[in-house]
């Protein structure tokens, strides 16, 4: 497994699944009234915001380094391909890298767009939580104020593994 793949797995498992989505799920349960609480605590929203900012920044870094670190050109730096003569190595590497670029450019662009969509939905969620906090009595949660579409989008399983 490459260093890039290790970073991606750690980000996906440790930050996305174990921190961000768990915090988001707790907020949703509070808003749905499944957990008794006087609303969404501000520190929970701050933790969620910190986790998202870190997650988004690290995901962008992974996307920026994906092409270089995952390229077939790296294969030719290791045994046995590093043993090829320069003539064979040159045409093989050129061919494989150009094929890789054709598919990875599209995939990376789609992933960047998905990350941008997720970020926009997250910003909607923050706005909804702020509106909820500003418009509720101090003793009770009002789930009808929250933008449930933004919440549902943020929790879709196919969006939780975006990197």
Phi and psi in radians as a Rosetta constraint file:
Dihedral C 1 N 2 CA 2 C 2 CIRCULARHARMONIC -1.336 0.35
Dihedral N 2 CA 2 C 2 N 3 CIRCULARHARMONIC 2.863 0.35
Dihedral C 2 N 3 CA 3 C 3 CIRCULARHARMONIC -1.054 0.35
Dihedral N 3 CA 3 C 3 N 4 CIRCULARHARMONIC -0.696 0.35
Dihedral C 3 N 4 CA 4 C 4 CIRCULARHARMONIC -1.076 0.35
Dihedral N 4 CA 4 C 4 N 5 CIRCULARHARMONIC -0.785 0.35
Dihedral C 4 N 5 CA 5 C 5 CIRCULARHARMONIC -1.116 0.35
Dihedral N 5 CA 5 C 5 N 6 CIRCULARHARMONIC -0.653 0.35
Dihedral C 5 N 6 CA 6 C 6 CIRCULARHARMONIC -1.107 0.35
Dihedral N 6 CA 6 C 6 N 7 CIRCULARHARMONIC -0.767 0.35
Dihedral C 6 N 7 CA 7 C 7 CIRCULARHARMONIC -1.088 0.35
Dihedral N 7 CA 7 C 7 N 8 CIRCULARHARMONIC -0.741 0.35
Dihedral C 7 N 8 CA 8 C 8 CIRCULARHARMONIC -1.121 0.35
Dihedral N 8 CA 8 C 8 N 9 CIRCULARHARMONIC -0.760 0.35
Dihedral C 8 N 9 CA 9 C 9 CIRCULARHARMONIC -1.125 0.35
Dihedral N 9 CA 9 C 9 N 10 CIRCULARHARMONIC -0.743 0.35
Dihedral C 9 N 10 CA 10 C 10 CIRCULARHARMONIC -1.103 0.35
Dihedral N 10 CA 10 C 10 N 11 CIRCULARHARMONIC -0.761 0.35
Dihedral C 10 N 11 CA 11 C 11 CIRCULARHARMONIC -1.089 0.35
Dihedral N 11 CA 11 C 11 N 12 CIRCULARHARMONIC -0.788 0.35
Dihedral C 11 N 12 CA 12 C 12 CIRCULARHARMONIC -1.131 0.35
Dihedral N 12 CA 12 C 12 N 13 CIRCULARHARMONIC -0.833 0.35
Dihedral C 12 N 13 CA 13 C 13 CIRCULARHARMONIC -1.382 0.35
Dihedral N 13 CA 13 C 13 N 14 CIRCULARHARMONIC -0.970 0.35
Dihedral C 13 N 14 CA 14 C 14 CIRCULARHARMONIC -1.257 0.35
Dihedral N 14 CA 14 C 14 N 15 CIRCULARHARMONIC -0.795 0.35
Dihedral C 14 N 15 CA 15 C 15 CIRCULARHARMONIC -1.586 0.35
Dihedral N 15 CA 15 C 15 N 16 CIRCULARHARMONIC -0.938 0.35
Dihedral C 15 N 16 CA 16 C 16 CIRCULARHARMONIC -1.175 0.35
Dihedral N 16 CA 16 C 16 N 17 CIRCULARHARMONIC -0.994 0.35
Dihedral C 16 N 17 CA 17 C 17 CIRCULARHARMONIC -1.361 0.35
Dihedral N 17 CA 17 C 17 N 18 CIRCULARHARMONIC -0.721 0.35
Dihedral C 17 N 18 CA 18 C 18 CIRCULARHARMONIC -1.558 0.35
Dihedral N 18 CA 18 C 18 N 19 CIRCULARHARMONIC -0.327 0.35
Dihedral C 18 N 19 CA 19 C 19 CIRCULARHARMONIC -1.986 0.35
Dihedral N 19 CA 19 C 19 N 20 CIRCULARHARMONIC -1.140 0.35
Dihedral C 19 N 20 CA 20 C 20 CIRCULARHARMONIC -1.117 0.35
Dihedral N 20 CA 20 C 20 N 21 CIRCULARHARMONIC -0.949 0.35
Dihedral C 20 N 21 CA 21 C 21 CIRCULARHARMONIC -1.173 0.35
Dihedral N 21 CA 21 C 21 N 22 CIRCULARHARMONIC -0.571 0.35
Dihedral C 21 N 22 CA 22 C 22 CIRCULARHARMONIC -1.141 0.35
Dihedral N 22 CA 22 C 22 N 23 CIRCULARHARMONIC -0.766 0.35
Dihedral C 22 N 23 CA 23 C 23 CIRCULARHARMONIC -1.124 0.35
Dihedral N 23 CA 23 C 23 N 24 CIRCULARHARMONIC -0.733 0.35
Dihedral C 23 N 24 CA 24 C 24 CIRCULARHARMONIC -1.126 0.35
Dihedral N 24 CA 24 C 24 N 25 CIRCULARHARMONIC -0.705 0.35
Dihedral C 24 N 25 CA 25 C 25 CIRCULARHARMONIC -1.104 0.35
Dihedral N 25 CA 25 C 25 N 26 CIRCULARHARMONIC -0.693 0.35
Dihedral C 25 N 26 CA 26 C 26 CIRCULARHARMONIC -1.099 0.35
Dihedral N 26 CA 26 C 26 N 27 CIRCULARHARMONIC -0.758 0.35
Dihedral C 26 N 27 CA 27 C 27 CIRCULARHARMONIC -1.058 0.35
Dihedral N 27 CA 27 C 27 N 28 CIRCULARHARMONIC -0.739 0.35
Dihedral C 27 N 28 CA 28 C 28 CIRCULARHARMONIC -1.109 0.35
Dihedral N 28 CA 28 C 28 N 29 CIRCULARHARMONIC -0.762 0.35
Dihedral C 28 N 29 CA 29 C 29 CIRCULARHARMONIC -1.088 0.35
Dihedral N 29 CA 29 C 29 N 30 CIRCULARHARMONIC -0.644 0.35
Dihedral C 29 N 30 CA 30 C 30 CIRCULARHARMONIC -1.121 0.35
Dihedral N 30 CA 30 C 30 N 31 CIRCULARHARMONIC -0.801 0.35
Dihedral C 30 N 31 CA 31 C 31 CIRCULARHARMONIC -1.159 0.35
Dihedral N 31 CA 31 C 31 N 32 CIRCULARHARMONIC -0.571 0.35
Dihedral C 31 N 32 CA 32 C 32 CIRCULARHARMONIC -1.378 0.35
Dihedral N 32 CA 32 C 32 N 33 CIRCULARHARMONIC -0.140 0.35
Dihedral C 32 N 33 CA 33 C 33 CIRCULARHARMONIC 1.441 0.35
Dihedral N 33 CA 33 C 33 N 34 CIRCULARHARMONIC 0.182 0.35
Dihedral C 33 N 34 CA 34 C 34 CIRCULARHARMONIC -1.360 0.35
Dihedral N 34 CA 34 C 34 N 35 CIRCULARHARMONIC -0.331 0.35
Dihedral C 34 N 35 CA 35 C 35 CIRCULARHARMONIC -2.090 0.35
Dihedral N 35 CA 35 C 35 N 36 CIRCULARHARMONIC 2.238 0.35
Dihedral C 35 N 36 CA 36 C 36 CIRCULARHARMONIC -1.227 0.35
Dihedral N 36 CA 36 C 36 N 37 CIRCULARHARMONIC 2.179 0.35
Dihedral C 36 N 37 CA 37 C 37 CIRCULARHARMONIC -2.882 0.35
Dihedral N 37 CA 37 C 37 N 38 CIRCULARHARMONIC 2.831 0.35
Dihedral C 37 N 38 CA 38 C 38 CIRCULARHARMONIC -1.629 0.35
Dihedral N 38 CA 38 C 38 N 39 CIRCULARHARMONIC 0.640 0.35
Dihedral C 38 N 39 CA 39 C 39 CIRCULARHARMONIC 1.900 0.35
Dihedral N 39 CA 39 C 39 N 40 CIRCULARHARMONIC -2.993 0.35
Dihedral C 39 N 40 CA 40 C 40 CIRCULARHARMONIC -1.565 0.35
Dihedral N 40 CA 40 C 40 N 41 CIRCULARHARMONIC 2.016 0.35
Dihedral C 40 N 41 CA 41 C 41 CIRCULARHARMONIC -1.069 0.35
Dihedral N 41 CA 41 C 41 N 42 CIRCULARHARMONIC 2.458 0.35
Dihedral C 41 N 42 CA 42 C 42 CIRCULARHARMONIC -1.057 0.35
Dihedral N 42 CA 42 C 42 N 43 CIRCULARHARMONIC -0.652 0.35
Dihedral C 42 N 43 CA 43 C 43 CIRCULARHARMONIC -1.136 0.35
Dihedral N 43 CA 43 C 43 N 44 CIRCULARHARMONIC -0.536 0.35
Dihedral C 43 N 44 CA 44 C 44 CIRCULARHARMONIC -1.163 0.35
Dihedral N 44 CA 44 C 44 N 45 CIRCULARHARMONIC -0.719 0.35
Dihedral C 44 N 45 CA 45 C 45 CIRCULARHARMONIC -1.153 0.35
Dihedral N 45 CA 45 C 45 N 46 CIRCULARHARMONIC -0.654 0.35
Dihedral C 45 N 46 CA 46 C 46 CIRCULARHARMONIC -1.163 0.35
Dihedral N 46 CA 46 C 46 N 47 CIRCULARHARMONIC -0.709 0.35
Dihedral C 46 N 47 CA 47 C 47 CIRCULARHARMONIC -1.108 0.35
Dihedral N 47 CA 47 C 47 N 48 CIRCULARHARMONIC -0.733 0.35
Dihedral C 47 N 48 CA 48 C 48 CIRCULARHARMONIC -1.093 0.35
Dihedral N 48 CA 48 C 48 N 49 CIRCULARHARMONIC -0.755 0.35
Dihedral C 48 N 49 CA 49 C 49 CIRCULARHARMONIC -1.117 0.35
Dihedral N 49 CA 49 C 49 N 50 CIRCULARHARMONIC -0.757 0.35
Dihedral C 49 N 50 CA 50 C 50 CIRCULARHARMONIC -1.086 0.35
Dihedral N 50 CA 50 C 50 N 51 CIRCULARHARMONIC -0.785 0.35
Dihedral C 50 N 51 CA 51 C 51 CIRCULARHARMONIC -1.088 0.35
Dihedral N 51 CA 51 C 51 N 52 CIRCULARHARMONIC -0.745 0.35
Dihedral C 51 N 52 CA 52 C 52 CIRCULARHARMONIC -1.137 0.35
Dihedral N 52 CA 52 C 52 N 53 CIRCULARHARMONIC -0.781 0.35
Dihedral C 52 N 53 CA 53 C 53 CIRCULARHARMONIC -1.049 0.35
Dihedral N 53 CA 53 C 53 N 54 CIRCULARHARMONIC -0.744 0.35
Dihedral C 53 N 54 CA 54 C 54 CIRCULARHARMONIC -1.121 0.35
Dihedral N 54 CA 54 C 54 N 55 CIRCULARHARMONIC -0.820 0.35
Dihedral C 54 N 55 CA 55 C 55 CIRCULARHARMONIC -1.039 0.35
Dihedral N 55 CA 55 C 55 N 56 CIRCULARHARMONIC -0.828 0.35
Dihedral C 55 N 56 CA 56 C 56 CIRCULARHARMONIC -1.109 0.35
Dihedral N 56 CA 56 C 56 N 57 CIRCULARHARMONIC -0.777 0.35
Dihedral C 56 N 57 CA 57 C 57 CIRCULARHARMONIC -1.092 0.35
Dihedral N 57 CA 57 C 57 N 58 CIRCULARHARMONIC -0.808 0.35
Dihedral C 57 N 58 CA 58 C 58 CIRCULARHARMONIC -1.168 0.35
Dihedral N 58 CA 58 C 58 N 59 CIRCULARHARMONIC -0.644 0.35
Dihedral C 58 N 59 CA 59 C 59 CIRCULARHARMONIC -1.113 0.35
Dihedral N 59 CA 59 C 59 N 60 CIRCULARHARMONIC -0.718 0.35
Dihedral C 59 N 60 CA 60 C 60 CIRCULARHARMONIC -1.094 0.35
Dihedral N 60 CA 60 C 60 N 61 CIRCULARHARMONIC -0.728 0.35
Dihedral C 60 N 61 CA 61 C 61 CIRCULARHARMONIC -1.081 0.35
Dihedral N 61 CA 61 C 61 N 62 CIRCULARHARMONIC -0.749 0.35
Dihedral C 61 N 62 CA 62 C 62 CIRCULARHARMONIC -1.087 0.35
Dihedral N 62 CA 62 C 62 N 63 CIRCULARHARMONIC -0.757 0.35
Dihedral C 62 N 63 CA 63 C 63 CIRCULARHARMONIC -1.094 0.35
Dihedral N 63 CA 63 C 63 N 64 CIRCULARHARMONIC -0.704 0.35
Dihedral C 63 N 64 CA 64 C 64 CIRCULARHARMONIC -1.128 0.35
Dihedral N 64 CA 64 C 64 N 65 CIRCULARHARMONIC -0.552 0.35
Dihedral C 64 N 65 CA 65 C 65 CIRCULARHARMONIC -1.714 0.35
Dihedral N 65 CA 65 C 65 N 66 CIRCULARHARMONIC -0.102 0.35
Dihedral C 65 N 66 CA 66 C 66 CIRCULARHARMONIC -1.028 0.35
Dihedral N 66 CA 66 C 66 N 67 CIRCULARHARMONIC -0.828 0.35
Dihedral C 66 N 67 CA 67 C 67 CIRCULARHARMONIC -1.088 0.35
Dihedral N 67 CA 67 C 67 N 68 CIRCULARHARMONIC -0.777 0.35
Dihedral C 67 N 68 CA 68 C 68 CIRCULARHARMONIC -1.216 0.35
Dihedral N 68 CA 68 C 68 N 69 CIRCULARHARMONIC -0.765 0.35
Dihedral C 68 N 69 CA 69 C 69 CIRCULARHARMONIC -1.400 0.35
Dihedral N 69 CA 69 C 69 N 70 CIRCULARHARMONIC -0.412 0.35
Dihedral C 69 N 70 CA 70 C 70 CIRCULARHARMONIC -1.808 0.35
Dihedral N 70 CA 70 C 70 N 71 CIRCULARHARMONIC -0.039 0.35
Dihedral C 70 N 71 CA 71 C 71 CIRCULARHARMONIC -1.101 0.35
Dihedral N 71 CA 71 C 71 N 72 CIRCULARHARMONIC 2.533 0.35
Dihedral C 71 N 72 CA 72 C 72 CIRCULARHARMONIC -1.055 0.35
Dihedral N 72 CA 72 C 72 N 73 CIRCULARHARMONIC -0.277 0.35
Dihedral C 72 N 73 CA 73 C 73 CIRCULARHARMONIC -1.045 0.35
Dihedral N 73 CA 73 C 73 N 74 CIRCULARHARMONIC -0.523 0.35
Dihedral C 73 N 74 CA 74 C 74 CIRCULARHARMONIC -1.189 0.35
Dihedral N 74 CA 74 C 74 N 75 CIRCULARHARMONIC -0.437 0.35
Dihedral C 74 N 75 CA 75 C 75 CIRCULARHARMONIC -1.100 0.35
Dihedral N 75 CA 75 C 75 N 76 CIRCULARHARMONIC -0.575 0.35
Dihedral C 75 N 76 CA 76 C 76 CIRCULARHARMONIC -1.388 0.35
Dihedral N 76 CA 76 C 76 N 77 CIRCULARHARMONIC -0.020 0.35
Dihedral C 76 N 77 CA 77 C 77 CIRCULARHARMONIC -1.623 0.35
Dihedral N 77 CA 77 C 77 N 78 CIRCULARHARMONIC -0.128 0.35
Dihedral C 77 N 78 CA 78 C 78 CIRCULARHARMONIC -2.114 0.35
Dihedral N 78 CA 78 C 78 N 79 CIRCULARHARMONIC 2.797 0.35
Dihedral C 78 N 79 CA 79 C 79 CIRCULARHARMONIC -1.169 0.35
Dihedral N 79 CA 79 C 79 N 80 CIRCULARHARMONIC 2.428 0.35
Dihedral C 79 N 80 CA 80 C 80 CIRCULARHARMONIC -1.658 0.35
Dihedral N 80 CA 80 C 80 N 81 CIRCULARHARMONIC -0.167 0.35
Dihedral C 80 N 81 CA 81 C 81 CIRCULARHARMONIC -1.174 0.35
Dihedral N 81 CA 81 C 81 N 82 CIRCULARHARMONIC -0.411 0.35
Dihedral C 81 N 82 CA 82 C 82 CIRCULARHARMONIC -1.243 0.35
Dihedral N 82 CA 82 C 82 N 83 CIRCULARHARMONIC -0.115 0.35
Dihedral C 82 N 83 CA 83 C 83 CIRCULARHARMONIC -1.592 0.35
Dihedral N 83 CA 83 C 83 N 84 CIRCULARHARMONIC -0.139 0.35
Dihedral C 83 N 84 CA 84 C 84 CIRCULARHARMONIC -1.130 0.35
Dihedral N 84 CA 84 C 84 N 85 CIRCULARHARMONIC 2.638 0.35
Dihedral C 84 N 85 CA 85 C 85 CIRCULARHARMONIC -1.248 0.35
Dihedral N 85 CA 85 C 85 N 86 CIRCULARHARMONIC 2.738 0.35
Dihedral C 85 N 86 CA 86 C 86 CIRCULARHARMONIC -1.058 0.35
Dihedral N 86 CA 86 C 86 N 87 CIRCULARHARMONIC -0.581 0.35
Dihedral C 86 N 87 CA 87 C 87 CIRCULARHARMONIC -1.149 0.35
Dihedral N 87 CA 87 C 87 N 88 CIRCULARHARMONIC -0.892 0.35
Dihedral C 87 N 88 CA 88 C 88 CIRCULARHARMONIC -1.150 0.35
Dihedral N 88 CA 88 C 88 N 89 CIRCULARHARMONIC -0.726 0.35
Dihedral C 88 N 89 CA 89 C 89 CIRCULARHARMONIC -1.067 0.35
Dihedral N 89 CA 89 C 89 N 90 CIRCULARHARMONIC -0.736 0.35
Dihedral C 89 N 90 CA 90 C 90 CIRCULARHARMONIC -1.066 0.35
Dihedral N 90 CA 90 C 90 N 91 CIRCULARHARMONIC -0.871 0.35
Dihedral C 90 N 91 CA 91 C 91 CIRCULARHARMONIC -1.247 0.35
Dihedral N 91 CA 91 C 91 N 92 CIRCULARHARMONIC -0.651 0.35
Dihedral C 91 N 92 CA 92 C 92 CIRCULARHARMONIC -1.130 0.35
Dihedral N 92 CA 92 C 92 N 93 CIRCULARHARMONIC -0.821 0.35
Dihedral C 92 N 93 CA 93 C 93 CIRCULARHARMONIC -1.108 0.35
Dihedral N 93 CA 93 C 93 N 94 CIRCULARHARMONIC -0.759 0.35
Dihedral C 93 N 94 CA 94 C 94 CIRCULARHARMONIC -1.058 0.35
Dihedral N 94 CA 94 C 94 N 95 CIRCULARHARMONIC -0.805 0.35
Dihedral C 94 N 95 CA 95 C 95 CIRCULARHARMONIC -1.109 0.35
Dihedral N 95 CA 95 C 95 N 96 CIRCULARHARMONIC -0.874 0.35
Dihedral C 95 N 96 CA 96 C 96 CIRCULARHARMONIC -1.122 0.35
Dihedral N 96 CA 96 C 96 N 97 CIRCULARHARMONIC -0.731 0.35
Dihedral C 96 N 97 CA 97 C 97 CIRCULARHARMONIC -1.160 0.35
Dihedral N 97 CA 97 C 97 N 98 CIRCULARHARMONIC -0.700 0.35
Dihedral C 97 N 98 CA 98 C 98 CIRCULARHARMONIC -1.169 0.35
Dihedral N 98 CA 98 C 98 N 99 CIRCULARHARMONIC -0.684 0.35
Dihedral C 98 N 99 CA 99 C 99 CIRCULARHARMONIC -1.115 0.35
Dihedral N 99 CA 99 C 99 N 100 CIRCULARHARMONIC -0.738 0.35
Dihedral C 99 N 100 CA 100 C 100 CIRCULARHARMONIC -1.073 0.35
Dihedral N 100 CA 100 C 100 N 101 CIRCULARHARMONIC -0.776 0.35
Dihedral C 100 N 101 CA 101 C 101 CIRCULARHARMONIC -1.083 0.35
Dihedral N 101 CA 101 C 101 N 102 CIRCULARHARMONIC -0.659 0.35
Dihedral C 101 N 102 CA 102 C 102 CIRCULARHARMONIC -1.046 0.35
Dihedral N 102 CA 102 C 102 N 103 CIRCULARHARMONIC -0.767 0.35
Dihedral C 102 N 103 CA 103 C 103 CIRCULARHARMONIC -1.435 0.35
Dihedral N 103 CA 103 C 103 N 104 CIRCULARHARMONIC -0.655 0.35
Dihedral C 103 N 104 CA 104 C 104 CIRCULARHARMONIC -1.275 0.35
Dihedral N 104 CA 104 C 104 N 105 CIRCULARHARMONIC -0.572 0.35
Dihedral C 104 N 105 CA 105 C 105 CIRCULARHARMONIC -1.042 0.35
Dihedral N 105 CA 105 C 105 N 106 CIRCULARHARMONIC -0.778 0.35
Dihedral C 105 N 106 CA 106 C 106 CIRCULARHARMONIC -1.169 0.35
Dihedral N 106 CA 106 C 106 N 107 CIRCULARHARMONIC -0.807 0.35
Dihedral C 106 N 107 CA 107 C 107 CIRCULARHARMONIC -1.089 0.35
Dihedral N 107 CA 107 C 107 N 108 CIRCULARHARMONIC -0.774 0.35
Dihedral C 107 N 108 CA 108 C 108 CIRCULARHARMONIC -1.129 0.35
Dihedral N 108 CA 108 C 108 N 109 CIRCULARHARMONIC -0.685 0.35
Dihedral C 108 N 109 CA 109 C 109 CIRCULARHARMONIC -1.115 0.35
Dihedral N 109 CA 109 C 109 N 110 CIRCULARHARMONIC -0.772 0.35
Dihedral C 109 N 110 CA 110 C 110 CIRCULARHARMONIC -1.098 0.35
Dihedral N 110 CA 110 C 110 N 111 CIRCULARHARMONIC -0.691 0.35
Dihedral C 110 N 111 CA 111 C 111 CIRCULARHARMONIC -1.185 0.35
Dihedral N 111 CA 111 C 111 N 112 CIRCULARHARMONIC -0.710 0.35
Dihedral C 111 N 112 CA 112 C 112 CIRCULARHARMONIC -1.081 0.35
Dihedral N 112 CA 112 C 112 N 113 CIRCULARHARMONIC -0.728 0.35
Dihedral C 112 N 113 CA 113 C 113 CIRCULARHARMONIC -1.113 0.35
Dihedral N 113 CA 113 C 113 N 114 CIRCULARHARMONIC -0.740 0.35
Dihedral C 113 N 114 CA 114 C 114 CIRCULARHARMONIC -1.101 0.35
Dihedral N 114 CA 114 C 114 N 115 CIRCULARHARMONIC -0.737 0.35
Dihedral C 114 N 115 CA 115 C 115 CIRCULARHARMONIC -1.119 0.35
Dihedral N 115 CA 115 C 115 N 116 CIRCULARHARMONIC -0.673 0.35
Dihedral C 115 N 116 CA 116 C 116 CIRCULARHARMONIC -1.126 0.35
Dihedral N 116 CA 116 C 116 N 117 CIRCULARHARMONIC -0.728 0.35
Dihedral C 116 N 117 CA 117 C 117 CIRCULARHARMONIC -1.077 0.35
Dihedral N 117 CA 117 C 117 N 118 CIRCULARHARMONIC -0.744 0.35
Dihedral C 117 N 118 CA 118 C 118 CIRCULARHARMONIC -1.129 0.35
Dihedral N 118 CA 118 C 118 N 119 CIRCULARHARMONIC -0.730 0.35
Dihedral C 118 N 119 CA 119 C 119 CIRCULARHARMONIC -1.077 0.35
Dihedral N 119 CA 119 C 119 N 120 CIRCULARHARMONIC -0.740 0.35
Dihedral C 119 N 120 CA 120 C 120 CIRCULARHARMONIC -1.080 0.35
Dihedral N 120 CA 120 C 120 N 121 CIRCULARHARMONIC -0.765 0.35
Dihedral C 120 N 121 CA 121 C 121 CIRCULARHARMONIC -1.117 0.35
Dihedral N 121 CA 121 C 121 N 122 CIRCULARHARMONIC -0.663 0.35
Dihedral C 121 N 122 CA 122 C 122 CIRCULARHARMONIC -1.122 0.35
Dihedral N 122 CA 122 C 122 N 123 CIRCULARHARMONIC -0.714 0.35
Dihedral C 122 N 123 CA 123 C 123 CIRCULARHARMONIC -1.111 0.35
Dihedral N 123 CA 123 C 123 N 124 CIRCULARHARMONIC -0.664 0.35
Dihedral C 123 N 124 CA 124 C 124 CIRCULARHARMONIC -1.080 0.35
Dihedral N 124 CA 124 C 124 N 125 CIRCULARHARMONIC -0.719 0.35
Dihedral C 124 N 125 CA 125 C 125 CIRCULARHARMONIC -1.059 0.35
Dihedral N 125 CA 125 C 125 N 126 CIRCULARHARMONIC -0.799 0.35
Dihedral C 125 N 126 CA 126 C 126 CIRCULARHARMONIC -1.047 0.35
Dihedral N 126 CA 126 C 126 N 127 CIRCULARHARMONIC -0.735 0.35
Dihedral C 126 N 127 CA 127 C 127 CIRCULARHARMONIC -1.092 0.35
Dihedral N 127 CA 127 C 127 N 128 CIRCULARHARMONIC -0.778 0.35
Dihedral C 127 N 128 CA 128 C 128 CIRCULARHARMONIC -1.081 0.35
Dihedral N 128 CA 128 C 128 N 129 CIRCULARHARMONIC -0.738 0.35
Dihedral C 128 N 129 CA 129 C 129 CIRCULARHARMONIC -1.133 0.35
Dihedral N 129 CA 129 C 129 N 130 CIRCULARHARMONIC -0.670 0.35
Dihedral C 129 N 130 CA 130 C 130 CIRCULARHARMONIC -1.146 0.35
Dihedral N 130 CA 130 C 130 N 131 CIRCULARHARMONIC -0.747 0.35
Dihedral C 130 N 131 CA 131 C 131 CIRCULARHARMONIC -1.089 0.35
Dihedral N 131 CA 131 C 131 N 132 CIRCULARHARMONIC -0.718 0.35
Dihedral C 131 N 132 CA 132 C 132 CIRCULARHARMONIC -1.056 0.35
Dihedral N 132 CA 132 C 132 N 133 CIRCULARHARMONIC -0.822 0.35
Dihedral C 132 N 133 CA 133 C 133 CIRCULARHARMONIC -1.099 0.35
Dihedral N 133 CA 133 C 133 N 134 CIRCULARHARMONIC -0.679 0.35
Dihedral C 133 N 134 CA 134 C 134 CIRCULARHARMONIC -1.361 0.35
Dihedral N 134 CA 134 C 134 N 135 CIRCULARHARMONIC -0.403 0.35
Dihedral C 134 N 135 CA 135 C 135 CIRCULARHARMONIC -1.876 0.35
Dihedral N 135 CA 135 C 135 N 136 CIRCULARHARMONIC 0.062 0.35
Dihedral C 135 N 136 CA 136 C 136 CIRCULARHARMONIC -1.793 0.35
Dihedral N 136 CA 136 C 136 N 137 CIRCULARHARMONIC 2.651 0.35
Dihedral C 136 N 137 CA 137 C 137 CIRCULARHARMONIC -1.149 0.35
Dihedral N 137 CA 137 C 137 N 138 CIRCULARHARMONIC 2.766 0.35
Dihedral C 137 N 138 CA 138 C 138 CIRCULARHARMONIC -1.306 0.35
Dihedral N 138 CA 138 C 138 N 139 CIRCULARHARMONIC -0.002 0.35
Dihedral C 138 N 139 CA 139 C 139 CIRCULARHARMONIC -1.995 0.35
Dihedral N 139 CA 139 C 139 N 140 CIRCULARHARMONIC -0.181 0.35
Dihedral C 139 N 140 CA 140 C 140 CIRCULARHARMONIC -2.552 0.35
Dihedral N 140 CA 140 C 140 N 141 CIRCULARHARMONIC 2.557 0.35
Dihedral C 140 N 141 CA 141 C 141 CIRCULARHARMONIC -1.462 0.35
Dihedral N 141 CA 141 C 141 N 142 CIRCULARHARMONIC 2.483 0.35
Dihedral C 141 N 142 CA 142 C 142 CIRCULARHARMONIC -2.098 0.35
Dihedral N 142 CA 142 C 142 N 143 CIRCULARHARMONIC 1.581 0.35
Dihedral C 142 N 143 CA 143 C 143 CIRCULARHARMONIC -1.080 0.35
Dihedral N 143 CA 143 C 143 N 144 CIRCULARHARMONIC -0.405 0.35
Dihedral C 143 N 144 CA 144 C 144 CIRCULARHARMONIC -1.203 0.35
Dihedral N 144 CA 144 C 144 N 145 CIRCULARHARMONIC -0.230 0.35
Dihedral C 144 N 145 CA 145 C 145 CIRCULARHARMONIC -1.429 0.35
Dihedral N 145 CA 145 C 145 N 146 CIRCULARHARMONIC -0.463 0.35
Dihedral C 145 N 146 CA 146 C 146 CIRCULARHARMONIC -1.259 0.35
Dihedral N 146 CA 146 C 146 N 147 CIRCULARHARMONIC 2.549 0.35
Dihedral C 146 N 147 CA 147 C 147 CIRCULARHARMONIC -1.408 0.35
Dihedral N 147 CA 147 C 147 N 148 CIRCULARHARMONIC 1.618 0.35
Dihedral C 147 N 148 CA 148 C 148 CIRCULARHARMONIC -1.166 0.35
Dihedral N 148 CA 148 C 148 N 149 CIRCULARHARMONIC -0.469 0.35
Dihedral C 148 N 149 CA 149 C 149 CIRCULARHARMONIC -1.099 0.35
Dihedral N 149 CA 149 C 149 N 150 CIRCULARHARMONIC -0.768 0.35
Dihedral C 149 N 150 CA 150 C 150 CIRCULARHARMONIC -1.128 0.35
Dihedral N 150 CA 150 C 150 N 151 CIRCULARHARMONIC -0.700 0.35
Dihedral C 150 N 151 CA 151 C 151 CIRCULARHARMONIC -1.123 0.35
Dihedral N 151 CA 151 C 151 N 152 CIRCULARHARMONIC -0.824 0.35
Dihedral C 151 N 152 CA 152 C 152 CIRCULARHARMONIC -1.087 0.35
Dihedral N 152 CA 152 C 152 N 153 CIRCULARHARMONIC -0.725 0.35
Dihedral C 152 N 153 CA 153 C 153 CIRCULARHARMONIC -1.068 0.35
Dihedral N 153 CA 153 C 153 N 154 CIRCULARHARMONIC -0.741 0.35
Dihedral C 153 N 154 CA 154 C 154 CIRCULARHARMONIC -1.136 0.35
Dihedral N 154 CA 154 C 154 N 155 CIRCULARHARMONIC -0.418 0.35
Dihedral C 154 N 155 CA 155 C 155 CIRCULARHARMONIC -1.780 0.35
Dihedral N 155 CA 155 C 155 N 156 CIRCULARHARMONIC 0.009 0.35
Dihedral C 155 N 156 CA 156 C 156 CIRCULARHARMONIC -1.019 0.35
Dihedral N 156 CA 156 C 156 N 157 CIRCULARHARMONIC 2.278 0.35
Dihedral C 156 N 157 CA 157 C 157 CIRCULARHARMONIC -1.017 0.35
Dihedral N 157 CA 157 C 157 N 158 CIRCULARHARMONIC -0.651 0.35
Dihedral C 157 N 158 CA 158 C 158 CIRCULARHARMONIC -1.266 0.35
Dihedral N 158 CA 158 C 158 N 159 CIRCULARHARMONIC -0.236 0.35
Dihedral C 158 N 159 CA 159 C 159 CIRCULARHARMONIC -1.640 0.35
Dihedral N 159 CA 159 C 159 N 160 CIRCULARHARMONIC -0.212 0.35
Dihedral C 159 N 160 CA 160 C 160 CIRCULARHARMONIC -1.411 0.35
Dihedral N 160 CA 160 C 160 N 161 CIRCULARHARMONIC -0.158 0.35
Dihedral C 160 N 161 CA 161 C 161 CIRCULARHARMONIC -2.130 0.35
Dihedral N 161 CA 161 C 161 N 162 CIRCULARHARMONIC 0.919 0.35
Dihedral C 161 N 162 CA 162 C 162 CIRCULARHARMONIC -1.429 0.35
Dihedral N 162 CA 162 C 162 N 163 CIRCULARHARMONIC -0.146 0.35
